[in-house]
């Protein structure tokens, strides 16, 4: 069984759209958003996947969500059938933190046919042994100091070094302030990350905030030989579920 986020109560967040971020930006994809996360970023734009009533982990707007309305549990084969019905050749599995459900994900992905699988992860959870061979790409987004997470969990050195040596992994860092780039550079050097696979992405849930940050972030990406990614879906659809 898989625990998914919802677009509306009882309706799983399974949809087709253009990938908005990272190395696959602009590609038509099927998406499935899973519920639950082991981290709690202050600025998380999908807090409805983890900040349920009774969860006191901090978030900048203090909104709490009803678990029953925002989670749905489905059989793996049912999830796979809904994904296949979208008619796309690439699947993005996102969250929450998808790798928390690695064994069930492996069973779901095994039911798919003719699809390339990409997983978006915060990088703190090791891929399940049965899932990893079925995945073509990991987009790893380690959470920096400004996220508010315990760095011992969010930036585990052993795990980051494993990702840096994984040929299927690309890195995507959320940036709020120029000094965040210095933290990224420290991680790149400490773990031997390939700069050609490192993206800087402005934090923001509106076009104006993204554009403002990109004005100073673009020169920093150029200076340090890193890539810049926008959040295309925000410009196209706004900060909404199922997009």
Backbone torsions as a table, in degrees:
resi	resn	phi	psi	omega
1	UNK	NA	144.0	176.5
2	UNK	-116.0	141.1	175.7
3	UNK	-101.7	115.2	-174.8
4	UNK	-109.7	156.1	167.5
5	UNK	-75.3	167.4	-179.0
6	UNK	-121.7	154.2	170.3
7	UNK	-88.3	-42.6	170.5
8	UNK	-136.9	161.4	-176.3
9	UNK	-50.4	124.5	177.7
10	UNK	86.2	-8.8	-177.1
11	UNK	-107.8	111.8	-176.1
12	UNK	-65.2	148.2	-179.5
13	UNK	-84.0	79.1	176.2
14	UNK	-124.6	122.1	-170.5
15	UNK	-157.3	167.1	173.0
16	UNK	-110.2	138.8	179.4
17	UNK	-163.3	-176.0	170.7
18	UNK	-92.0	133.3	175.6
19	UNK	-61.1	130.7	-172.8
20	UNK	-96.2	-11.9	-170.2
21	UNK	-141.1	157.1	167.2
22	UNK	73.7	-160.4	-171.6
23	UNK	-66.5	-19.6	179.6
24	UNK	-101.7	13.8	-175.3
25	UNK	-55.2	132.3	178.2
26	UNK	93.1	-10.3	-178.4
27	UNK	-81.9	137.8	171.8
28	UNK	-67.0	132.4	-176.7
29	UNK	-145.3	157.9	161.4
30	UNK	-90.0	147.8	179.9
31	UNK	-128.5	144.9	167.2
32	UNK	-134.6	129.2	-179.7
33	UNK	-108.3	120.3	178.1
34	UNK	-90.5	156.0	178.2
35	UNK	-95.7	162.7	178.0
36	UNK	87.2	140.2	176.5
37	UNK	-150.1	143.3	178.0
38	UNK	-87.2	-10.4	176.8
39	UNK	-112.4	172.5	-179.2
40	UNK	-147.7	85.4	-178.8
41	UNK	-75.3	135.5	-178.6
42	UNK	-57.0	-33.9	-174.3
43	UNK	-102.8	11.0	-174.6
44	UNK	-50.9	129.9	-180.0
45	UNK	-96.0	5.1	173.4
46	UNK	-128.5	44.2	-178.9
47	UNK	-62.3	-17.7	176.9
48	UNK	-68.1	-5.6	175.6
49	UNK	-90.6	-8.8	-176.8
50	UNK	-148.0	-24.8	-172.3
51	UNK	-92.3	72.5	-177.9
52	UNK	-88.2	165.9	179.2
53	UNK	-53.6	129.2	-177.1
54	UNK	97.0	-12.3	176.9
55	UNK	-91.3	113.3	-175.1
56	UNK	-98.8	14.4	175.7
57	UNK	-63.5	136.7	-171.4
58	UNK	-70.4	147.3	173.8
59	UNK	-147.2	148.8	-169.2
60	UNK	-65.0	-25.3	-179.4
61	UNK	-107.6	2.8	174.6
62	UNK	60.1	13.4	177.4
63	UNK	-71.1	136.5	173.1
64	UNK	-118.0	152.9	-172.9
65	UNK	-121.9	146.4	175.9
66	UNK	-75.7	124.6	-175.2
67	UNK	-61.9	-43.8	-176.1
68	UNK	-61.1	-39.0	-178.6
69	UNK	-76.9	-22.9	-171.4
70	UNK	-112.0	4.1	175.3
71	UNK	-130.7	146.6	172.1
72	UNK	-143.2	139.7	-178.6
73	UNK	-108.6	126.4	-177.7
74	UNK	-131.9	154.5	172.1
75	UNK	-65.6	146.2	-178.0
76	UNK	-58.3	-41.9	-179.0
77	UNK	-64.8	-34.1	177.8
78	UNK	-66.3	-44.9	177.8
79	UNK	-60.0	-45.5	-179.5
80	UNK	-61.1	-41.6	-179.7
81	UNK	-64.2	-39.7	178.5
82	UNK	-65.9	-37.7	178.2
83	UNK	-66.2	-47.1	-179.0
84	UNK	-61.2	-33.2	-178.6
85	UNK	-65.7	-17.0	179.5
86	UNK	-76.4	-16.2	173.4
87	UNK	74.9	23.4	179.3
88	UNK	-100.4	159.6	179.6
89	UNK	-104.6	2.3	178.5
90	UNK	-135.3	135.5	179.5
91	UNK	-116.6	131.8	172.5
92	UNK	-108.8	120.8	176.9
93	UNK	-102.1	120.1	-174.0
94	UNK	-132.9	-173.0	-175.6
95	UNK	-157.9	-149.7	14.4
96	UNK	48.4	-167.8	175.5
97	UNK	-114.7	101.4	-174.3
98	UNK	-60.3	-34.8	-173.6
99	UNK	-69.9	-9.3	172.6
100	UNK	-66.3	-19.9	-179.9
101	UNK	-115.1	40.4	-171.0
102	UNK	-59.7	-43.6	-177.1
103	UNK	-65.3	-44.3	178.6
104	UNK	-67.2	-37.1	176.5
105	UNK	-61.4	-41.0	178.7
106	UNK	-59.1	-42.3	178.5
107	UNK	-65.9	-38.0	178.7
108	UNK	-67.5	-48.6	-177.1
109	UNK	-62.4	-33.6	178.7
110	UNK	-63.7	-20.3	178.3
111	UNK	-84.0	-10.2	-178.0
112	UNK	-81.8	158.2	178.5
113	UNK	-136.3	126.8	173.9
114	UNK	72.1	26.6	-179.2
115	UNK	-120.0	138.3	171.6
116	UNK	-88.2	133.2	-172.6
117	UNK	-110.7	127.7	176.0
118	UNK	-119.3	134.9	177.6
119	UNK	-118.5	131.3	173.1
120	UNK	-96.5	124.6	-174.6
121	UNK	-139.1	154.3	175.7
122	UNK	-82.4	-3.4	172.8
123	UNK	85.0	3.0	-176.8
124	UNK	-95.8	-7.5	-176.9
125	UNK	-118.2	132.6	179.9
126	UNK	-75.2	137.4	178.3
127	UNK	-62.3	142.7	176.9
128	UNK	-66.6	141.7	-175.4
129	UNK	-60.0	-32.8	-179.9
130	UNK	-79.7	-22.5	-178.3
131	UNK	-85.7	-41.4	-170.8
132	UNK	-51.5	-44.6	-179.3
133	UNK	-65.0	-16.1	-177.5
134	UNK	-91.9	-3.4	-174.5
135	UNK	-103.9	131.2	179.0
136	UNK	-91.7	-28.0	-175.7
137	UNK	-151.9	137.0	169.7
138	UNK	-111.8	129.4	169.7
139	UNK	-104.7	105.8	-170.6
140	UNK	-99.2	122.9	-176.7
141	UNK	-120.3	79.1	178.1
142	UNK	-62.2	142.8	-173.8
143	UNK	-95.5	122.4	-176.1
144	UNK	-77.1	178.4	-175.6
145	UNK	-55.7	-38.6	-176.2
146	UNK	-67.2	-11.1	179.4
147	UNK	-71.8	-21.2	-179.9
148	UNK	87.2	5.1	179.9
149	UNK	-86.4	157.9	174.1
150	UNK	-67.1	117.3	-177.6
151	UNK	-62.4	-23.6	177.9
152	UNK	-63.3	-27.1	177.8
153	UNK	-96.6	-49.1	-173.8
154	UNK	-71.3	-30.9	-175.5
155	UNK	-125.4	46.1	179.5
156	UNK	-59.2	118.6	-174.3
157	UNK	-58.6	-42.5	-179.6
158	UNK	-61.9	-43.8	-179.3
159	UNK	-66.5	-42.6	180.0
160	UNK	-63.5	-38.6	178.1
161	UNK	-65.6	-36.5	176.5
162	UNK	-63.9	-42.8	178.3
163	UNK	-65.4	-38.6	-179.1
164	UNK	-62.8	-27.8	179.5
165	UNK	-93.5	1.2	-179.1
166	UNK	-88.6	114.2	-176.8
167	UNK	-64.9	-17.2	-180.0
168	UNK	-88.9	-1.2	-172.7
169	UNK	-99.3	136.1	169.5
170	UNK	-119.2	149.9	-178.1
171	UNK	-109.7	141.2	179.6
172	UNK	-136.9	114.1	-177.2
173	UNK	-106.8	129.9	177.3
174	UNK	-82.0	127.3	-174.1
175	UNK	-117.4	127.0	175.3
176	UNK	-104.0	-40.9	-175.5
177	UNK	-131.7	156.2	-179.6
178	UNK	-54.2	-35.4	-178.2
179	UNK	-66.1	-18.2	176.7
180	UNK	-62.4	-29.6	-179.7
181	UNK	-64.6	-34.7	177.1
182	UNK	-63.3	-38.2	176.7
183	UNK	-64.2	-41.5	177.2
184	UNK	-60.6	-46.3	-179.2
185	UNK	-60.2	-37.1	176.9
186	UNK	-63.2	-40.8	178.4
187	UNK	-69.3	-39.2	177.9
188	UNK	-58.4	-46.3	-178.5
189	UNK	-71.0	-42.1	-176.3
190	UNK	-64.7	-31.7	-173.9
191	UNK	-113.7	4.5	177.1
192	UNK	65.1	38.0	178.0
193	UNK	-71.2	141.2	176.7
194	UNK	-74.3	115.8	-177.0
195	UNK	-60.2	-27.1	178.1
196	UNK	-67.9	-13.0	179.2
197	UNK	-111.8	16.2	-178.3
198	UNK	-112.1	122.6	178.2
199	UNK	-109.0	142.0	168.9
200	UNK	-104.4	132.1	-177.4
201	UNK	-130.7	127.0	179.0
202	UNK	-67.1	140.7	173.8
203	UNK	-80.8	138.7	177.5
204	UNK	161.7	149.6	179.4
205	UNK	-118.1	18.3	175.7
206	UNK	-144.7	152.5	-176.8
207	UNK	-60.0	-39.9	-176.6
208	UNK	-63.1	-45.6	179.9
209	UNK	-64.8	-40.6	179.3
210	UNK	-63.6	-45.3	-178.6
211	UNK	-65.7	-38.7	179.3
212	UNK	-61.0	-45.9	-179.3
213	UNK	-71.2	-34.7	-179.6
214	UNK	-64.2	-26.9	-179.5
215	UNK	-62.3	-37.7	177.4
216	UNK	-96.9	-18.3	-179.4
217	UNK	-78.4	-35.2	-179.1
218	UNK	-58.5	-48.0	178.1
219	UNK	-61.8	-33.1	178.8
220	UNK	-69.5	-39.0	176.3
221	UNK	-62.0	-43.4	179.2
222	UNK	-63.6	-44.9	-178.1
223	UNK	-60.7	-38.1	-172.2
224	UNK	-104.0	7.9	176.5
225	UNK	68.6	33.0	178.5
226	UNK	-110.6	162.2	179.8
227	UNK	-91.8	155.4	177.5
228	UNK	-115.4	132.8	173.9
229	UNK	-123.3	139.9	174.4
230	UNK	-86.0	-175.7	170.6
231	UNK	-121.3	77.7	-170.9
232	UNK	-55.4	-39.3	-176.5
233	UNK	-64.4	-29.8	177.4
234	UNK	-64.9	-43.5	179.1
235	UNK	-66.2	-36.3	-175.8
236	UNK	-79.6	-42.1	-168.5
237	UNK	-124.4	-11.3	-173.5
238	UNK	83.8	-178.0	-177.3
239	UNK	-87.6	78.8	-174.2
240	UNK	-130.8	156.4	176.7
241	UNK	-73.8	155.3	174.5
242	UNK	70.2	28.0	178.9
243	UNK	-130.2	NA	NA
